[in-house]
Amino acid sequence: IPQTMGEVLAKLYDPTALLHLSPHHCQPRDVKSCQEWINSDLSDRQYICPAHLKSKEVGRRNDNVMHRHYIVYESDRDGLAGNWDAQAGIIERLAQDLPLRLCVSSGNQSIHSWFDCTTRRKDQVKDFITKCVELGADPACLRPAQLVRAPWGVRTSNGKTQKVIYYAD
């Protein structure tokens, strides 16, 4: 398992990929190349938009998403929040449909599971998203430009590290 946010980014993205990382969910304009992020101080970055963006100038917006590399499943629904066994079972089920690349503890009650959708047709991606919703996903996390918890970020609400608990090459 890569032990820093920079190492995770280097494994998951091409150095030229334009990404948005943020210390707060209301700062949508901070877009840099993956390599620029890796070379910068990431200690205050608790969020990431997992999609590849088109332009640095436009910021994190749905119309600036070039393509989705990962779909992130996350749920805080009653019965799932804090229930690690139930979440693991759902993640295991979803991994039958798309390759599971990364699981990040939110630092609270959920696991953010990253599924690689780059080699799938649009209809397969749509079916996967539908399955995620059926299995209790927070629909907001499934939006193309949505923020999710960054691997090895620190959650500011409680100071807990968002640990990478699973990684696959």
SEVEXGU-988265 format. One record per residue (C-alpha): residue number from 1; x, y, z. Coordinates in Angstrom, 2 decimals, always signed. Example, Ala and Ser with C-alpha at 12.3 -4.5 7.8 and 13.67 -1.06 7.14 Angstrom:
<rs>
+-----+---------+---------+---------+
| pos |      xx |      yy |      zz |
+-----+---------+---------+---------+
|   1 |  +12.30 |   -4.50 |   +7.80 |
|   2 |  +13.67 |   -1.06 |   +7.14 |
+-----+---------+---------+---------+
</rs>
This chain:
<rs>
+-----+---------+---------+---------+
| pos |      xx |      yy |      zz |
+-----+---------+---------+---------+
|   1 |   +0.00 |   +0.00 |   +0.00 |
|   2 |   +1.44 |   +3.40 |   -0.94 |
|   3 |   +2.12 |   +5.29 |   +2.29 |
|   4 |   +1.57 |   +8.92 |   +1.21 |
|   5 |   -0.99 |  +10.81 |   -0.81 |
|   6 |   +1.68 |  +11.66 |   -3.38 |
|   7 |   +2.57 |   +7.99 |   -3.83 |
|   8 |   -1.09 |   +7.08 |   -4.33 |
|   9 |   -1.56 |   +9.84 |   -6.91 |
|  10 |   +1.56 |   +8.70 |   -8.77 |
|  11 |   +0.17 |   +5.14 |   -8.94 |
|  12 |   -3.38 |   +6.09 |   -9.97 |
|  13 |   -2.83 |   +8.92 |  -12.45 |
|  14 |   -0.63 |   +9.96 |  -15.34 |
|  15 |   +1.68 |  +12.86 |  -14.33 |
|  16 |   -0.09 |  +15.23 |  -16.75 |
|  17 |   -3.64 |  +14.44 |  -15.56 |
|  18 |   -5.40 |  +17.57 |  -14.31 |
|  19 |   -6.81 |  +17.01 |  -10.82 |
|  20 |   -8.57 |  +18.96 |   -8.12 |
|  21 |   -7.58 |  +18.47 |   -4.48 |
|  22 |   -8.97 |  +20.66 |   -1.75 |
|  23 |   -8.80 |  +21.38 |   +1.98 |
|  24 |  -12.49 |  +22.36 |   +1.90 |
|  25 |  -15.48 |  +21.37 |   -0.21 |
|  26 |  -16.11 |  +24.99 |   -1.24 |
|  27 |  -12.84 |  +25.65 |   -3.08 |
|  28 |  -13.57 |  +24.47 |   -6.63 |
|  29 |  -10.86 |  +26.30 |   -8.59 |
|  30 |   -7.61 |  +24.66 |   -7.44 |
|  31 |   -6.66 |  +22.45 |  -10.42 |
|  32 |   -3.10 |  +21.28 |  -11.11 |
|  33 |   -1.41 |  +18.44 |  -12.92 |
|  34 |   -0.87 |  +15.28 |  -10.93 |
|  35 |   +2.88 |  +15.94 |  -10.94 |
|  36 |   +2.36 |  +19.49 |   -9.63 |
|  37 |   +0.26 |  +18.10 |   -6.78 |
|  38 |   +2.87 |  +15.45 |   -6.00 |
|  39 |   +5.54 |  +18.16 |   -5.81 |
|  40 |   +3.46 |  +20.34 |   -3.48 |
|  41 |   +2.48 |  +20.25 |   +0.18 |
|  42 |   -0.57 |  +17.99 |   +0.41 |
|  43 |   -0.89 |  +18.05 |   +4.19 |
|  44 |   -4.11 |  +20.12 |   +4.20 |
|  45 |   -5.83 |  +18.31 |   +1.29 |
|  46 |   -8.64 |  +16.16 |   +2.66 |
|  47 |  -10.70 |  +15.98 |   -0.57 |
|  48 |  -10.06 |  +14.92 |   -4.17 |
|  49 |  -12.17 |  +14.90 |   -7.31 |
|  50 |  -11.20 |  +11.55 |   -8.88 |
|  51 |  -12.11 |  +12.63 |  -12.44 |
|  52 |   -9.66 |  +13.92 |  -15.05 |
|  53 |  -10.37 |  +17.58 |  -15.75 |
|  54 |  -10.01 |  +19.45 |  -19.06 |
|  55 |   -8.75 |  +22.85 |  -17.93 |
|  56 |   -6.96 |  +24.44 |  -14.99 |
|  57 |   -8.84 |  +27.70 |  -15.48 |
|  58 |  -12.42 |  +26.40 |  -15.22 |
|  59 |  -12.03 |  +24.47 |  -11.97 |
|  60 |  -13.95 |  +21.51 |  -10.59 |
|  61 |  -17.25 |  +21.50 |  -12.43 |
|  62 |  -19.17 |  +18.78 |  -14.26 |
|  63 |  -18.68 |  +20.56 |  -17.59 |
|  64 |  -14.91 |  +20.52 |  -17.02 |
|  65 |  -14.69 |  +16.73 |  -16.57 |
|  66 |  -12.74 |  +15.21 |  -19.45 |
|  67 |  -13.44 |  +11.64 |  -18.33 |
|  68 |  -14.05 |   +9.55 |  -15.27 |
|  69 |  -11.24 |   +7.24 |  -14.37 |
|  70 |  -12.78 |   +6.02 |  -11.12 |
|  71 |  -16.24 |   +5.65 |   -9.67 |
|  72 |  -16.22 |   +5.97 |   -5.89 |
|  73 |  -18.78 |   +4.07 |   -3.80 |
|  74 |  -19.49 |   +5.51 |   -0.36 |
|  75 |  -22.46 |   +5.24 |   +1.98 |
|  76 |  -23.46 |   +6.84 |   +5.27 |
|  77 |  -26.92 |   +5.26 |   +5.10 |
|  78 |  -28.48 |   +3.86 |   +8.28 |
|  79 |  -27.42 |   +0.25 |   +8.68 |
|  80 |  -24.23 |   +0.81 |   +6.66 |
|  81 |  -22.56 |   +3.74 |   +8.42 |
|  82 |  -19.98 |   +2.26 |  +10.77 |
|  83 |  -20.94 |   -1.31 |   +9.81 |
|  84 |  -17.62 |   -2.40 |   +8.35 |
|  85 |  -18.73 |   -5.95 |   +7.53 |
|  86 |  -21.77 |   -4.76 |   +5.56 |
|  87 |  -19.68 |   -2.19 |   +3.68 |
|  88 |  -17.03 |   -4.83 |   +2.90 |
|  89 |  -19.73 |   -7.15 |   +1.55 |
|  90 |  -21.06 |   -4.45 |   -0.78 |
|  91 |  -17.57 |   -3.55 |   -1.94 |
|  92 |  -16.83 |   -7.22 |   -2.61 |
|  93 |  -20.05 |   -7.49 |   -4.65 |
|  94 |  -19.27 |   -4.36 |   -6.69 |
|  95 |  -15.74 |   -5.63 |   -7.37 |
|  96 |  -17.33 |   -8.40 |   -9.44 |
|  97 |  -18.39 |   -5.75 |  -11.98 |
|  98 |  -15.44 |   -3.31 |  -12.03 |
|  99 |  -11.85 |   -3.61 |  -10.80 |
| 100 |  -11.41 |   -2.34 |   -7.24 |
| 101 |   -8.29 |   -0.19 |   -7.04 |
| 102 |   -8.41 |   +1.56 |   -3.69 |
| 103 |  -10.30 |   +1.72 |   -0.40 |
| 104 |   -9.92 |   +4.75 |   +1.84 |
| 105 |  -11.26 |   +5.00 |   +5.37 |
| 106 |  -13.20 |   +8.26 |   +5.61 |
| 107 |  -11.87 |   +8.88 |   +9.11 |
| 108 |  -15.44 |   +8.53 |  +10.32 |
| 109 |  -18.08 |   +5.89 |   +9.44 |
| 110 |  -17.54 |   +4.92 |   +5.81 |
| 111 |  -15.15 |   +3.45 |   +3.30 |
| 112 |  -14.57 |   +5.25 |   -0.01 |
| 113 |  -14.02 |   +2.49 |   -2.58 |
| 114 |  -12.51 |   +3.41 |   -5.94 |
| 115 |  -13.48 |   +1.29 |   -8.94 |
| 116 |  -11.62 |   +1.65 |  -12.25 |
| 117 |  -14.03 |   +2.34 |  -15.11 |
| 118 |  -11.56 |   +3.38 |  -17.83 |
| 119 |  -11.88 |   +0.22 |  -19.90 |
| 120 |  -15.67 |   -0.05 |  -19.72 |
| 121 |  -18.36 |   +1.03 |  -22.17 |
| 122 |  -20.71 |   +3.86 |  -21.16 |
| 123 |  -23.64 |   +1.47 |  -20.69 |
| 124 |  -21.56 |   -0.68 |  -18.33 |
| 125 |  -20.60 |   +2.40 |  -16.30 |
| 126 |  -24.25 |   +3.49 |  -16.15 |
| 127 |  -25.30 |   +0.01 |  -14.99 |
| 128 |  -22.56 |   +0.05 |  -12.34 |
| 129 |  -23.72 |   +3.42 |  -11.01 |
| 130 |  -27.29 |   +2.12 |  -10.86 |
| 131 |  -26.05 |   -0.92 |   -8.90 |
| 132 |  -24.18 |   +1.40 |   -6.50 |
| 133 |  -27.37 |   +3.34 |   -5.78 |
| 134 |  -29.33 |   +0.10 |   -5.28 |
| 135 |  -26.69 |   -0.94 |   -2.75 |
| 136 |  -27.00 |   +2.27 |   -0.72 |
| 137 |  -24.41 |   +4.58 |   -2.28 |
| 138 |  -24.56 |   +8.26 |   -1.50 |
| 139 |  -25.75 |   +9.53 |   -4.93 |
| 140 |  -23.67 |  +12.71 |   -4.52 |
| 141 |  -20.45 |  +10.66 |   -4.62 |
| 142 |  -21.45 |   +9.32 |   -8.02 |
| 143 |  -21.51 |  +12.74 |   -9.70 |
| 144 |  -18.67 |  +13.21 |  -12.20 |
| 145 |  -17.02 |  +16.16 |  -10.39 |
| 146 |  -17.87 |  +15.20 |   -6.82 |
| 147 |  -15.28 |  +15.38 |   -4.06 |
| 148 |  -14.41 |  +12.27 |   -2.06 |
| 149 |  -12.02 |  +11.70 |   +0.81 |
| 150 |   -8.41 |  +11.89 |   -0.36 |
| 151 |   -6.13 |   +8.95 |   +0.44 |
| 152 |   -3.94 |   +9.79 |   +3.44 |
| 153 |   -5.64 |  +13.16 |   +3.89 |
| 154 |   -6.54 |  +14.33 |   +7.37 |
| 155 |  -10.20 |  +14.91 |   +8.13 |
| 156 |  -10.40 |  +18.37 |   +9.68 |
| 157 |  -13.61 |  +17.66 |  +11.65 |
| 158 |  -11.90 |  +15.10 |  +13.90 |
| 159 |   -8.17 |  +15.06 |  +13.01 |
| 160 |   -8.27 |  +11.43 |  +11.84 |
| 161 |   -6.14 |  +10.22 |   +8.94 |
| 162 |   -8.07 |   +8.90 |   +5.93 |
| 163 |   -6.05 |   +5.71 |   +5.73 |
| 164 |   -5.65 |   +3.61 |   +2.64 |
| 165 |   -6.90 |   +0.20 |   +3.76 |
| 166 |   -6.73 |   -1.54 |   +0.37 |
| 167 |   -4.70 |   -0.93 |   -2.77 |
| 168 |   -4.41 |   -2.98 |   -5.97 |
| 169 |   -1.98 |   -2.33 |   -8.83 |
+-----+---------+---------+---------+
</rs>
